[in-house]
Amino acid sequence: MLKIGCFRNLAVLALPLLVTFVGCGGGSTENAENKITLVLAAYTTPREAYGKAIIPGFQKYWKEKTGQEVEFRQSYQGSGAQARAVIGGFEADIVALSLAADVDKIAHAGLIKHAWTEKPNHGMVSTSIVVLAVRPGNPKNIRDWSDLTRPGLNILTPDPRTSGGAMWNICAMYGAALRGFAGVDKSPEAAGQLLSSVFKNVSIMDKGARESITNFEKGIGDVAITYENEVLVGQQAGQEYEYVIPRSTILIENPAAIVDVYVDKHGVREAAEAFLEYLWSADAQRAFAQYGLRPVDPEIGKEVETTYPPVQDLWRIDYLGGWPKVTEEIFGPEGVYTRVYQKRHGSSS
């Protein structure tokens, strides 16, 4: 148990109310020779890292380098919902999402035209791990994945139809079972049964990881399956909950990419590409770490390694065959999770 201290394109008619959009002045292309606007579409959990540190840092850097001022408009919602919004006409210049599969969806829609995974770290800008947020003192004595199957436990986790975090959570449980770290046989059948037993105890499935942890902060639930950084950011804000790292959990890898069609339409490619590259800078990597995300830069990782406890068995999505396979075999129409959902709710809708 651990405790560490004005949309551009109105064609998107029904974006969820949870979308936060900051900085709604002016147009989206160059407003004047010395001022431009960039739109960032991100998943919910790194809001503080981008809004409080990375964006201000880049604005200062770009002003000193070029003399241009950069205004940012920021939208935050569940990663899957954000990807659908961009595909549906929300003209974001840069996307920063929870998982590679959501960036790939935008690329398959023809909006990202370059090989985005050829960027540093295969396009990943930050990492985290799936953990279990618990009440102070861990009164339910939650230690590992198998504890989540106890009858009567009240568990929070987001909805994988809208949240990348939810998909990571499910993959973490399923993979841990296959690796022999969840108190069940190392077989797909037993891993699927683990998911079924855990989801019998899930009371609320929010649209995004931030909404899920916010409900936990309101006193709902005994345990929340979530990103490590969500707990750390909450603790920074004065929340008194703690977190448990399961013996086996997945390394969450978070990508970012420019959206070629939109940056060219708006004439902001140079600044957008510079912002993307800035995400791998030492300053930005330290900012991610400041707000609970594990950096991808190994040197910055060494600087902050004492902040992040080790994991007994830490593995990547590749263990489950990568996102294309996972999307089909776990979340597809006949996928493991889909069958669990249908059994509980009678349909996949």
Residue pairs with C-beta under 8 A, 6 or more apart in sequence:
1 134
1 138
1 242
1 243
1 244
2 242
2 243
2 244
2 245
2 309
3 235
3 242
3 243
4 232
4 235
4 307
4 308
4 309
5 235
6 21
6 24
6 25
6 73
7 15
7 21
7 75
7 90
7 91
8 28
8 39
8 73
8 90
8 91
8 266
9 89
9 90
9 91
11 88
11 89
12 85
12 88
12 89
12 90
15 77
15 81
15 85
15 90
16 77
16 81
16 162
16 207
18 44
18 76
18 77
18 78
18 207
18 208
18 211
19 75
19 76
19 77
19 85
20 47
20 74
20 75
20 76
20 77
21 73
21 74
21 75
22 51
22 72
22 73
22 74
23 37
23 71
23 72
23 73
23 74
24 73
25 71
26 37
26 71
27 37
28 37
28 39
28 73
28 91
28 266
29 36
29 37
29 265
29 266
29 267
29 268
30 36
30 267
30 268
31 37
31 71
34 67
34 68
34 69
35 68
35 69
35 70
35 71
36 68
36 69
36 70
36 71
36 268
36 271
37 70
37 71
37 72
37 73
37 266
37 268
38 70
38 71
38 72
38 73
38 93
38 94
38 268
38 271
38 272
38 275
39 72
39 73
39 74
39 75
39 91
39 92
39 93
39 94
39 262
40 50
40 55
40 72
40 73
40 74
40 75
40 92
40 93
40 94
40 95
40 96
41 75
41 82
41 85
41 86
41 90
41 92
41 94
41 95
41 96
42 50
42 74
42 75
42 76
42 82
42 95
42 96
42 97
43 76
43 77
43 78
43 79
43 82
43 96
43 97
43 98
43 164
43 165
43 208
43 209
43 254
44 76
44 77
44 78
44 165
44 208
44 209
44 210
44 211
45 98
45 128
45 165
45 209
45 210
45 227
45 229
45 230
45 233
46 96
46 126
46 229
46 254
46 288
46 291
46 293
47 74
47 76
47 210
48 233
48 291
49 126
49 287
49 288
49 290
49 291
49 293
50 74
50 96
51 74
52 291
53 284
53 287
53 290
53 291
54 278
54 279
54 284
54 287
54 288
55 72
55 74
57 278
57 283
57 284
57 287
58 70
58 274
58 275
58 278
58 284
59 69
59 70
59 72
61 278
61 283
62 68
62 70
62 271
62 274
62 275
63 69
63 70
68 271
70 271
70 275
75 82
75 85
75 90
75 92
76 82
76 210
77 85
77 162
77 207
77 208
78 98
78 158
78 159
78 162
78 163
78 164
78 165
78 166
78 207
78 208
78 209
79 97
79 98
79 99
79 102
79 163
79 164
79 165
79 208
80 102
80 160
80 161
80 162
80 163
80 164
80 167
81 162
81 163
81 207
81 208
82 95
82 97
82 102
83 95
83 97
83 102
83 103
83 105
83 106
84 105
86 92
86 95
86 106
86 111
86 259
87 105
87 106
87 109
87 111
91 259
91 262
91 265
91 266
92 259
92 262
93 258
93 259
93 262
93 263
93 266
93 268
93 272
94 256
94 257
94 258
94 259
94 272
94 275
94 276
95 102
95 103
95 106
95 256
95 257
95 259
96 125
96 254
96 255
96 256
96 279
97 103
97 164
97 254
97 255
97 256
98 163
98 164
98 165
98 167
98 168
98 209
98 252
98 254
99 164
99 167
99 168
99 252
99 253
99 254
99 255
99 317
99 323
100 117
100 123
100 124
100 253
100 255
100 317
100 323
101 167
101 323
101 324
101 326
101 327
102 164
103 112
103 116
103 123
103 255
103 257
104 323
106 112
106 257
106 259
107 113
107 116
107 257
110 261
111 259
111 260
111 261
111 262
112 257
112 258
112 259
112 260
112 261
113 260
113 261
114 258
114 260
116 123
116 255
116 257
116 258
117 123
117 255
119 257
119 276
120 280
120 296
121 280
121 296
122 255
123 255
123 256
123 257
124 253
124 254
124 255
124 296
125 254
125 255
125 256
125 279
125 280
125 284
125 288
125 296
126 254
126 285
126 288
126 293
126 294
126 295
126 296
127 251
127 252
127 253
127 254
127 293
127 294
127 295
127 296
128 227
128 228
128 229
128 252
128 254
128 292
128 293
128 294
129 227
129 228
129 245
129 249
129 250
129 251
129 252
129 294
129 311
129 314
130 168
130 169
130 172
130 225
130 226
130 227
130 228
130 246
130 249
130 250
130 252
131 225
131 226
131 227
131 228
131 231
131 243
131 244
131 245
131 246
131 249
132 142
132 148
132 223
132 224
132 225
132 226
132 243
132 244
132 245
132 246
133 213
133 216
133 223
133 224
133 225
133 226
133 230
133 231
133 234
133 241
133 242
133 243
134 140
134 142
134 222
134 223
134 241
134 242
134 243
134 244
135 222
135 241
135 242
136 240
136 241
136 242
137 242
138 242
138 244
140 147
140 153
140 222
140 223
141 147
142 148
142 222
142 223
142 244
143 244
144 181
144 182
144 183
144 244
144 246
144 247
145 173
145 176
145 177
145 181
145 182
145 183
145 194
145 198
145 246
145 248
146 182
146 183
146 184
146 194
147 153
148 155
148 173
148 197
148 198
148 201
148 223
148 225
149 194
149 197
149 198
149 200
149 201
150 201
151 201
152 201
153 201
153 222
153 223
154 201
154 203
154 220
154 221
154 222
154 223
155 198
155 201
155 202
155 203
155 221
155 222
155 223
155 224
155 225
156 202
156 203
156 204
156 206
156 212
156 213
156 215
156 216
156 220
156 221
156 223
156 224
156 225
156 226
157 166
157 169
157 170
157 202
157 205
157 212
157 224
157 225
157 226
158 165
158 166
158 169
158 205
158 206
158 207
158 208
158 209
158 211
158 212
159 166
159 205
159 206
159 207
160 166
160 167
160 170
160 331
160 337
162 207
162 208
163 206
163 207
163 208
163 209
163 212
164 209
165 208
165 209
165 212
165 226
165 227
166 205
166 209
167 326
167 331
168 227
168 250
168 252
169 225
169 226
170 195
170 330
170 331
170 337
171 250
171 317
171 320
171 326
171 330
172 225
172 246
172 249
172 250
173 182
173 191
173 194
173 195
173 198
173 225
174 191
174 192
174 194
174 195
174 320
174 330
174 336
174 337
175 191
175 248
175 250
175 315
175 319
175 320
176 182
176 246
176 247
176 248
176 249
176 313
177 184
177 186
177 190
177 191
177 194
178 186
178 187
178 188
178 191
178 319
178 320
179 186
179 248
179 313
179 315
179 319
180 186
181 246
181 247
181 248
181 312
181 313
182 191
182 194
182 248
183 194
184 190
184 191
184 193
184 194
188 336
191 336
192 336
192 339
192 340
195 336
195 337
195 340
196 340
196 343
199 340
199 341
199 344
200 344
203 220
203 221
204 212
204 215
204 220
204 221
205 212
206 212
206 214
206 215
209 226
209 227
209 230
210 230
212 224
212 226
213 224
213 226
213 230
213 231
213 234
215 221
215 224
216 224
216 226
216 241
217 234
217 239
217 241
227 252
227 292
228 243
228 245
228 292
228 294
228 308
229 291
229 292
229 293
229 294
230 292
231 241
231 242
231 243
231 292
232 291
232 292
233 291
233 292
234 241
235 241
236 291
236 292
245 309
245 311
247 312
247 313
248 311
248 312
248 313
248 314
248 315
249 311
249 313
249 314
250 314
250 315
250 316
250 317
251 314
251 315
251 316
253 316
253 317
254 293
256 276
256 279
257 276
258 269
258 272
258 273
258 276
263 269
263 272
263 273
278 284
280 296
280 297
282 297
282 299
282 300
285 295
285 296
285 297
285 300
286 295
286 300
286 303
286 304
288 294
288 295
289 295
289 300
289 303
289 304
289 307
294 301
294 304
294 308
295 301
295 304
317 323
317 326
320 326
320 329
320 330
321 329
328 335
329 335
329 336
330 336
330 337
330 338
331 337
331 338
332 338
333 348
338 348
341 348
342 348
